[in-house]
Amino acid sequence: MRKLYLILLLITGFATISCNIKKEEKQSKPQKKQALMWFDGTANLPRLNNKDSINFYLKKIKDLGFTHAVVDIRPISGEVLYDSKIAPKMKEWNGVKSADFDFLKYFIEKAHSLGLEVHASLNVFSAGNNYVSRGQVYDGHSEWASTVYTPTQGIISITQDKGKDKYAAMVNPINKEFQRHILDVLKEVVTMYPTIDGLILDRVRYDGINADFSQASKEEFEKYIGEKVVRFPQDIFEWAKGSNGEYNRIDGKHFKKWIEWRTKNIYDFMKLAREEVKLANKNVSFGTYTGAWYPSYYEVGVNFASNTYDSSADYDWATPEYKNYGYAELLDLYTTGNYYTSITIDEIKANNPQIKNETDSRVHSGEWYCVEGSNRNLRVILGKNKFSGGILADQFYSNPAGLARSIEMNLKESDGVMIFDIVHIIQKNMWKEVEEGMRNGNMIK
């Protein structure tokens, strides 16, 4: 009897050890990172209006190790690429007709059959294409358009600001009528397409440091600070022409509170958008995309950091209250644009390039402005919140090998990778470089 007891005890012990080993192996096995391929709406219209093409490219990215397909359904004009009861539908672009079938429904079904997630992207605070004067702000909703403060023309509607970098006709983010419209669009999408995996909101920001200088914004800011702004816009800032002919910003006495107030406006919208989307479809992921250049992203009114990170300890433009509007904790998915051709910190130190990103009013330099340095700095400001480093593929047209290196570095230093946009990979046939980067980043064998 005693021998039998000892045998049972040994068997139980071995079984327990075996279970613990398996448990440890499971826990130690690294989780696969996420890889997102972006399909811009207008650039890819010839591919999105054809089922065979959708099949081909979804299968292609799946074979290359991608886990998510991000499909743009509200381009910057404010028109949408599905049968909305709320927003105008884009029926054609540059002579190319949109799909004569429910492409988003088909896209979701096909992607899911391959094991890919589908996240719909929407340009939120844009409602017109300034290059071609097309969209909602040109078609009955001029009051939505942002009012911008320009160095040469003064305060004008963004629809009159036709600079080479002003292709998106942005709206005033605090316009309540527009807010209601776009929130209803977001809810419509997740209700009409209940199996969609998520939304990724793009352009949830001000146009730049130049926006919004409308009378409505002035009045709301005055309520926020509890006093009148006597010299507007000079008490916020003014443009001064330098000896080199370029305009520089001279900050006024209310500048830092203005920055804080604008950031609060974006935070409040993001919080409201998350609440309404989740009420409409509790299973959908709520995400966003921003630029990665945190040291200057305050210019567009966005604090994508964790609310535990105190920006005022590191940056002189931030008030102690600025941290209260960090929205990282509101997100289920976050991807950021590490849009740099310098990959490593060593490269940025050796070359010291002067960088001016899309939303910047000034040039910048330093470790933030390479892929490795950006990701490492993002780790600090985001705390425990995950993010995927993004790539602007057309930056590597003349150096395709750099694309592979950027993919690998983003996968190494962040929680995934995002490529914007598949059209660049197709046009320049950079599939070999994508495969190399994904393989080196351990996304495919």
N, C-alpha and C positions, 0 to 999 in steps of 0.2 A: 504493500500500500504506500509505504514511504517512497519507494522507487518511482511509483506511478506519479506521486505528487511532485517529485523532483523533475521528472520528464515534462509534466504539464507546465511547471514553472519555467523551465528552459524554453519551451515552445512559445509561451506567452511573452517571455523576455525578448526572444528573437523577433517575434512579430511586432512588438513595440518598437524595437530598434529599427526594423525594416520600415515601419510606417514613418518614424521620425526622419530617417534618411530620405525617404521619398518626399516628405513634407519640406525638408531643407532644400532638396534638389529643386522642387517646384518654386520655392521662395527665391532661391538664388538665380534661377533662370531669368535672364534679362527680358523685360517686356519689349516687344517690337514697337519701334517708334512710328509716328504717323507721318505720312508723306502725301501732300496735297498738290494736285495739278489743277490749275485754274483755266477755265474756258471763258474768256471775255465774250460778252454777248454780241456786239457788233462785229468785232474782228473775226469771229468764228461763225457768223451767220450761215455761210455756205456749208459748214459742217453740222450745224445744229438743225438745219431744215431737211436733213436726209438721214433716214434710219440706218442705212448701210454705213454711212460715215460715223454715226454715233457708235454703232457696234464696233467698228474698226478701231476707233481711238480709245474707247473704254477698255477694250481687250488689250490694246497696246500698253496703256499705262498700268493696267493690272499686271501684265507680264514683267514690267519693269520695277515692280515692288511698291507701286503707289497704293495707298489705302483709302484716299478720299478724292472725289471729283468735285471741284467747286465750280458751279455754273452760274454765270451772271444772268439774272432775269430782269434787272432794272438798270439799264445803262444810264449815262449821265443826263440824257435828255428828259428822264422822268417817265418815258414810255416803257411798257413792260412786254415781256415775251411769253405771256400766257393770257388766257381769256379772262381778264379781270372785269369785274362789275364796277370797279372804283377808278382805276387808272386807264389812260389811253394805251391801246396796244400798238406796238411797233410792227407795222405790216411789211415794211421794207426798209433797207438801209443801203445807200449807194447803189441802188438798182437791184439789189438782191432781196428777194422776197423771204419773209419769215415762213416757218413751217406751216403747212396746211393741216397738220395733225397736232395733238397735244404733246409737243416735244418734251416738256418737263416730265409729264407722266411716263412717257416712254423712256426717257433718260434715267429716271429713278428705277423703273422696273429692270432695265437692262443692267444698270450698275449693280443693283442688289443681286441679280442672278450671278454676277461675277464675284460677289463678296466685297464690293466697293461701297463706301458710304457716299451719299450725295448731300452737299450743303449748298443751298441757294445763296448767291451773293446779290445784294441790292445796294446801289449807290444812294445813300439816304438823303443827305442834305444837298443834293444837286438836282436841278429840274430844268436843265437846258444845255444844249451844246452851243457854245459861243462861236465856234469856228464856222458853223453853218446856220446860226440863228434859228435853231430848231428846238422845240420842247415846250414844256408847260409854262415857263415864264415868258415865252414868246406867244403863247396861245391861250390868252385869257387870264393868266395869273401873274401879271407883272409885279403885283404887290408882294409876291413871295421872294422876289429877287433880293439878294444881299446888296447893301449899300456899301461901297468900298471907298477908302480914303487913299487917293493916288498922289504921287509926288508932283505930277505935271497937270492933272485935270481937276484936282481937288476932290470933293465928295460927289460921287456919281453912282448910278446903278451899275452893277456888274455886267449887265448886258451891253453897256457902252464901253466897257474895258476890254479892248480887243487885242491885248498883248499876246505874244506868241505862246506864253505859258498859261493863258486864261481860257482854256478850252471848256472847262466845266463852269456852267452858270450856277453858282452855289446860291442857296437860299439863306435867309436869316434864321438861324436855328431856334430863336425864341418866338417865331411867328406861330401863334396857336392854331390858326387854321391849317397851315401846312403840317404842323405836328400831328394834328388829328388825321389828316389825309394819309400820311406815311405810316402811322401806327395802324390804321385800318388796312393798309396794303399788307403790312407784315402779318397781321392776324389772318387776312384772307389767304395768304400763301400757305400757312401752316394748317389752315382748316381745309382748303381745297385739296391739299396734298398731305394727308395725315401720315403717310409713311416716309416723308422726307426726314432725313437725319438731323438737319440743322439749318440755321441761317447764319451767314457771315455778313455783318453790316460793314459797308465800306463808306468812306467819306462822312463819317459822323463827326464833323468838325466844322470850324469856320474856314473860310477860303484861305485866310492867311492873317498876318498881323494887321492887314489893311481893313479887316471886316469885324464886325458890322458897325457902321457909323450912321445908322438911321436915327431919326428922331425917336422912334420907339425904343431903340437900344439905349439912347441917352437917358430917356425918362426912367427906364427900368434900372439902369445903373445908379442913377441918383437916388432911387428908392433904396437900393441895396446899401449904399454908403451913408444915406441919411443926410445928404447935403446937395446943393446945386453945383454943377460943373460950370463955372463961370466962363472959362475959355475952352470951347469945344471946337475942334479936337485937340488943341494945343496942350490942354491940361492932361490929356492922355499921352500923346506924343506929337511931335511935328517932324516933317521931312526937311532936311537941310542939305543943300547941294555942296558937295566937297570939291576940293581943288582938282580932283581927277574927273570931275563931271558926273560922278555917281551920287545918288541920294542916300544919306544916312539918317538913321532914326535918332531923335533926341527925346528921351523919355521925360514926361511931365510928372507933376506931383501925384496924380492919381493912377499912374501906369500900373503899379504892382497890384492895386486893388482891382483894376480893370481886368488884368490877367486872371486874378483869382475868381472874379465874377463870371467871366466867360467860361472858365473851366467848370465852375459849379453848374452853369447852364447845360453843358454837355453831359456832366455826371447825372444831373436830374433827368435828362432825356433817356440816357442809357438805363437808368434804374426803372423808369416808367416803361420803357420798351420791353425790358426783360419780364416785368410783371405781366404785361398784357399778352405777350407771346406765350408765356407759360400757362396763363389762364386759358388761352385758346387751344394749346396743345402741350400738355405737361411733359411729354416725352421728347420734345425737340430740343436740340442743343442750341444755346444762345452764344454766338461768337462775334468777333469783330477782327478787322484788319487795320493796322495803322503803319505809318512809317516807324523806323526804329530809332530815329535821331532824337532821343529824349532831351538832350541839352537845349534844343531849340523847338521842340514840339509844343511848348507852351504857346508859341506864336499862333497855333490854330485852335487853342482852347482845350487841349486834351491832356489829361493826366492818366496815362494807362498803367501807372505803377500800382503797387500794393498800397493800401491805405495805412500800412505800417511804416512806409518809407517816408522820411521827412526831407522833402526836396530843399527846404530852406537851409538845411545844414550844408548843402553842397552848391546851391545856385542862388545868386543874388537877386534873380527875378521872382523868386518864390517867397510868399508870405508864410508864416507858421501855419496858417489855416489851409494852405494849398493842399497839404497832404490829405485833408478830409475828403477830397474829391478824386482820390485815386480809385479807379474802377476795376482793377484786376479781379477783385473778389466777386464781381458781378458776372464774370465770364465762365462759360463751360469750355470754350475753345478760343485761343488767341494766336494769331499769326502776325508777324511783324516784318517789315521790309528791310532786310540787311542789304541794301542796294549799293554795294561797294565792289569795285574790281580789285582792291587790295584785300587779300585773303587773311594773311597773318599779321600779328602785332609787329613782328620783325620787319615786314614789308612796309607797314605804315610809318615806322620809325625811320627806316632808311630813305623813303621817298618823300615823306611829309606832304602829301597832296593837299591842296585847298579844295574843300568840298562844299558845294551849295546844292542841297537837296531841293526837291520840288516845292516844298512849302517854306523854304528859308528866305529870309530877307538879307542875310549876311552869309559870308563864307565861314567855314569852320575847319578845324584840323584836330588831330589827336587820335588816341586809341579807340574812341567810340566809332571811328569812321573806317573800320575794316571789319570783315566778317567775324573773325575770332574775338576781337576786342568788343564789338557790339554785343555779341552773345554773352560774353562774360560780365559786361556791365548790366545787361538786362537781367541776368541772374540775381544781381544785387538788388535792383529796384523792384523786381517782381516778387521777391521773397520766395515763398513756397509754390507760387502759381506757375503753371507750365505754359510754354510757348513754343511755337515752331518758327525757325528762322526762314525768312523769305528771300527769293532771288528774282531779280529783274533780268530775264534771259537775254533781252536785246543788248544789254551792256557787254555781252560776251561775243558779239558778232565777229569782231576782229581777233578774238582770243578764245576760241571754243574750249581749249584746255582749262581755262579759268572757270568755266561753268562746272566741270567735273569737280574741281577743287572746292568750289563754293558749296556744292551739294554735300560733299564729304564733310567739310568743316561745320556746316549747319547741323548735320546729323550728329556730329561728334559733340558739339558744344551746346545744342539746344535739345528740345524734346521732339524734334521732327524737322521737316523741311517743306517749304511751299515754293512752287515755281509759277511765276507769272511771266509769260502766259504760254500756253501750248502752241499758239499761232507762231511764236518766234522759233520754237523748236522745229515746227513743220517747215517754215519758210527757209530756214538756214540749215535744215537737215542735221540738227545737233543731237540726234537720238543716240549716237555712239557715246557722246560725252555724258548724256544723261545716264545711260547704262553704266558707264565707268564710275560715275559719282555714286550711284545707288549701290553698286557692288562694293565699292570701297567703304561705303557707309553701312554695310551689312544689312541692306534692305533686300538684296537678292544674292543667291549663291553663285 
